[in-house]
Amino acid sequence: MSRRPLTFYEFFAGGGMARAGLGADWSCLFANDLDPDKAASYRANWGDGDFVEGDLGALSVDALPGRADLAWASFPCQDLSLAGTGRGMGAAGDAVKTRSGAFWLFHDKMRALRDEGRAPRAIVLENVVGVLTSHGKRDFCAVVAALDEIGYRTGALTLDARWFTPQSRPRVFFVAVQKNPPFPHGLTAAEPNPLWASPALRAAQAALPERLAVDWVWWRLPEPPRRNRDLIDLLEDAPADAPWRPAEANARLLALMAPAHREKIAEVQADGRRVVGTIYRRTRFDENGIKRQRAEVRFDGVAGCLRTPGGGSSRQTLIEIQGGTIRTRLLSSRETARLMGLPDSYLLPKSASAAYKLCGDGLCAPVVRHLADHLLAPLLGDASTDEMAAAE
């Protein structure tokens, strides 16, 4: 019997990074995003045959073809992230009030598909770890309850991109599966694995009401191979869109550092080797309780989480030290894409700020691939073309 690729819908698709992670074994039936710049990037890399640009709330469920194996939704995170507003998701019917409330628009589409007998066999939701604690864990419980209401059992994992690329980027992945079919052997665990279940996730799960807790699933994933590249290995020699700053600008940046961070600089200089790190500007309280802008540096071979100005944070600065020489610049567009695990063949916007936004809002593709290979594909199996025809 001939086999077919597993199929998926990609909501809040951005530049199609879930598609990049899922890979050629998966076939996209539909993708959507509201942002014109992201839509242009999606089309540049994947074509426009399955892409629909526009407001999800205004989209008819008839635009979703067939019945997909998977619906993937990386719903907006600005109202949940530590760098954002902290307003939370809102409630069903409040999607226009908060950006993260766009989850309810997605939920409406999933309910409509269920009512037509076309519900996806599985759903993956991706978001920042703030969803575990926002509004006293009520947002987390609301997501699980919403999935339960349309017929899905849910589990979640906390995955950090630093396992796969040199970027610190923890994210939460809800994986929900229709309640009726049994799970294949070996995909669930009796207890959470601390590698994939952070203390915050375990605390959020413990806050679920009993009616939801009984259907909760602790998913099993293998540990990935150890990452073999550090930040320094991903850098371009002389990127045109991220030139080295003049000495005066470097001095101003160093002057923003607290003593502990200036000591880190001195230690690296004393070593004499070429070392690369990253700097974020943050607002901190000083010893007198006054808010001050500070520059904070790290030299662990890992970049901080890529963020966008719209999320409330400044862009990340690269610092290179070799002996007495100190240079700083912004990360280049291509370097941000590499930190997301995207190949150099991936087409980026010409504007550096647009590329940074695209990547900062995106998915780390190797994380998606690990989840797909070791959980989603075994969970869903490879349906045959005959089975697909029967389902339709």
N, C-alpha and C positions, 0 to 999 in steps of 0.2 A: 504494500500500500504506500502511495507517495506521501511525503511529509511536507508540511508547510512551515514557514517561520511563524513564531509567536507574534501576535499583533498587539498594537498599543495605540492609545490616544495620549497626546502630550499637551496638557493644559499649562498656562503660564509658561510657555515654552522657551521664551528668551531666544538665545541663539541655537537652541536644539542640543544642549549639552547632555540631557538625558538620552537623546537619540544617539549621540556620540558614544556614550557609555554603554548603552545596550548593544550597539554594534550590528553587524550584518545579519545576525541570526534572528533579528527582530524586524518586523515590517510596520512602519507607521501608517495608520489609516487616517489620522486627523491630528493637526497641531494648531494651537491658537495662542496669540498674544496681542495685547492692546497697544503696546509701545511701538511706534513706527520705526524707530532706529533698530530695535531688537528684531522686529519683523523683517527689516531689510537684511540683517545679518543671517537670519534663518534662511531666507530665500537664496542668499548668495551661496550658502553652503549646502543646502538640501533641495533647492528648487521650490516651486510654489504649488506643486500638484496636490499636496495634502494640507497646505497651510491656509488658514483663514485668519485674517487680521481683523481685530475689532473687539468690542466690549462683549465679554462672555455673557453678561446679563441679557444682552439683546440678541443673542444667538439662539436660533431654534435647535431643538434636539434633533431635528431632521437633518441637520448639517453633519451629524455624527454617523458615518456609514457603518453598516454591519453590526457585528458584536465583537468587541475587542477582548483579547485575553487580559489586558492590563490597561488601567487608566493611571497615568502618572501626573501628579499635580504638585509643583513647587510653588505653593501659594505665597503671596507677598509677605515679607517678614518685618517690614518697618515698624509695625506697631507691637511687635513682640521682642525685637532685639534689644540688647543692652545699649546699643548706639542709637536706637530710635526713640519713638515717643512713649512707648510703654502703655499705650491705650488698650492693647489687647485686641481680641477678635470681634468683640461685639456678640450679638446674638443673631439667630436666624431672622432674616428680614432687615438686618442692619448693615448689609454689605456696602451700601453707599456711604456709610459713616466712617468706616475705617478701611485702610488698604488691606490689612490682614483679614478683615471680614469678607473679602472676596472668596474665602473658603466656602461661604454659604451659596454663592453662585455656582460653584463647582458641585456642591452637594445637591442643588436643585436639578442639575443635569443628570447626576447619577440616579436620583429618585425617578426622574422621567424615563430613563433607560430601563430601570427595574420594572416600571409599570408597563412598558412595552415588551417585556421579556428579553431585553437586550443588555442586561446588567453585565459589566465586565467581571470576569472571574476573580480578578484581584485588583486592588487599589494600592498605590504607594503615594504617600504624602511626605514631602520633605520640607523642613523648616529649621529655623535656628533653635538652639537649646532653650531660649527664653519661653518657648511654648510649654515647657515642663513646669514652669513656676508662675507664669503670668496670671494675675487675678487670683492668687491663692490656689493655683492648680485648677481653677475652674475652666480655663480654656482647654487644657489637656482633657479633662473629663468631658467637655462639650464635643471635642473631636471624636472621642471614642463612642460617646452616646449617639452622635450623628451617624457614624458608620454602622453601629448596631441597629439603628432604626431602619436602615435600608438593607439589612440582611447580611452584615459582615462581622466576622470575628477579627479582632485586631490584636497585634503585638507591635512593639516598637524597638528600635535599636539606636544607640548613639554611636555614630561613626565619625572618626576624625580623619580628614584628608592627609594629615601628617604621616599616616601609615603608608601612603601611596606616593605623595609628592611632598616636597619640603615647604609645606604651608600648614600652619595651625588653623584648622577650620572644623570645629566640631559641629555636627548637625544631627537632627533627629529624623529618623525615617519610620513612619508608621507603615506597616505592611498588613493589609486587611484582605481577608479571603472569604468568599461566600461560605455560609455556615454549613451547608448540607454535605458537600463532598469530604471524605476523610483526607487527612494529610498523608503524603508519602512518608515512609519510615525515615527517621533520622533527621528531620528538619525542625523538630521542636525539642525543648529541654524542660525538665521539671523545675529547674531553678535558673535564675538569670546568671549569665556569664558576665563578670565585672568588666571584661574587655569590651563588651558591646552594650552593657547596661550600666550607665553611670549612676552614682548615688541619687542624683536628681530624678532620673527616670524611675528608679526603684521607689523613691518617695512618692512620685506622681502616681505610679501604678497602685501603691498602697492606699491612695486617697480615693480610688474608684469606688463607687457604691457596689454593693454585693451583686446586684443584677448584671453589672458590667464585668466585675472581677471574675465571675465564674467562666466567662468566655474568653478571658485574656490569654494570649499565647506568648510564651518566651521562645523566640526564634533561635535556632542554632546556626552559627556561621563558623567556618574555620578561620584560624589566624592567617592573615596574608603573609607572603614572603616579606622579609625585611627590606625596607626602602634602601636603595644603593646609591642615591644621589642626594646631595645637599644643595642648598640655594646657590652656592658658588658655581655649581655645575650647569645651571640653567641660564646663566647670564650671557648677554650679548656684549661684545667688545666695545662697540661705540654706537649705540642706537641713536638714530637721528631724532627720535621723538622724546629722548630723555638725556639731554646733554649734561655733562658734569658742571656743577655750580662753581661760581667764582669763590676765591678764598674768603671774601668778606661774608658771603652767605653761609659758608661753613662755620665761620666764627660765631655768627649770630645763633646758629642752630646749637652749637656746643654750649653757648652761654645759657641756653634754656634748660640744660641738664642739671639735675640734683647731684650732690657730691657722690652718691653711690654709683651713678651712671658715668660720671667723669672718671671715677676710679676704674671702671670697666675699660674705658678708652685707654687709660694709661697702662693697664696690664697688657692689653693687646699690642700697644706700641712697643713695650719693653720686650715682647717676644720676638719682634722683628719680621715674622712671617706675614705674607699677604692674607688678610682676614676680611671677610665680608659679613656685614650684619644689616639689620634694618632698624629704622627709627619711626616711631609714631609720636605725634604731638597730642598731648592729652591735657585736660584741666585737672589739677590736683590741689588739695589744700596743703599749704605750707605749715611750718611749725607754729605759726601764729594764727592758724585757722583762716588764712586768706587764700582765696582761689587764685592760682597762677597757672599759666601755660607752661607745661614741662615737655621736654623731649626725652623719650625713653628708648634705650637701645637694647638690642639682644644680639648675641653672638653664638647661638646654638645651632647654626646651620639651617634654621627654619624661618621662613617669613611669617610675619603676623597675618592674621586673617585679612584677605582682600575685602575691602569695604568700599562703599560709594559715598560721595558727598551727600547724596539724598538720604543716606542712613544716619547722618549726623557725625561722621568722622572725616578726618583729613586723609589725603592719600599717603601711602606709605613711602618712606624715603630709604634709599639704599646708601650704606656707608661702607667705604673701602679704606682699609688702613694697612700700610706697610711701612714699618719704622716710623719716621717722623712725618710721613705723607698721609694726609687725610683728604679723601674726596667724597662728595655726596651728590646724589641725583635721585630723581624719581625712578621707580620701576618703569621699564618700557612696556609698550602694549604687548609685544611678543612674550616678554618675561611673565606678565600676568597670565597670559594664555597657557604658557608652559606650567605655571603653578596650578592651573586647573586641569592639567593632564591632557591638554589638547595638542594635537600634532601641529608642526609648523605649516602644514598644508591647510590648516583651518584659516579661513578668510576673516580678517578682523576689519572693523570700521577704520576709515582713514584717520579720523579724529582720535587722538590718544585718550581724551576724556571719555568719549563714547565707548572705546574699547575697554577702558578700565571699569566703566559702569557695567558693560555687558558681562565681563568676567566676575566682577564683584558681586553681581546679583545671581551668578550662575551656579552650576553644579560641578563638582570635581568628577570628571568622567571616569577615572579608574575606580572611584568608590562605587559608582553606579554599576560598573562592570563586575566588581566583586559581588555585589548584592545580586546581580542578575545571574551570574554563573553558579553561585552556591546556594541561592535560595529561590529566586523567582522562576528560573527555568526548570529546576527539579520540582518545584511546587506545581507548576502549570503543565509541565510535560509538553511534548511535541504532538499537537493534534494533526490528524490527517486531513487532506483536502476533502475527502468524503465526509469526515466528521463536521468540517466547517459547513459544507453544503447542507448537511442535515440540520445543523443548528440554525441556519438562516431560513 
